[in-house]
Amino acid sequence: MDGLEGSLNCPICGDLFANPFSLRCGHSFCSLCIRKHMDKTLNFTTSGICPVCRESCQSDHLRPSHTLAVVIENYTSVRG
């Protein structure tokens, strides 16, 4: 995997971001991945922390990453 594609991968699932969302700390994840991570019924012990930097987070901290979504879209159209 090249450097560019590696930087476009979700740290949770390892695939290209799907509907990327970011936390206040700046880390981005697939919407479904981070929502599952933050679900206390699925992930009781670490649901309130960023899986990358361990900073405290809450689901209301999630924001869509529109720019990253466009980059992913352009990358996949060029990659083929």
Long-range contacts (C-beta under 8 A, 24 or more apart in sequence): 4-75, 5-75, 5-79, 8-68, 8-71, 8-72, 8-75, 11-51, 11-52, 12-37, 12-51, 16-72, 16-75, 16-76, 17-65, 17-68, 17-69, 17-72, 19-64, 19-69, 20-64, 20-65, 20-68, 20-69, 20-72, 21-62, 21-63, 21-64, 21-65, 22-62, 22-63, 22-64, 22-65, 22-68, 23-50, 23-55, 23-57, 23-61, 23-62, 23-63, 24-55, 24-57, 24-61, 25-50, 25-52, 25-53, 25-55, 25-57, 27-51, 27-52, 27-53, 28-65, 28-68, 31-62, 31-64, 34-62, 35-59, 35-62, 38-62
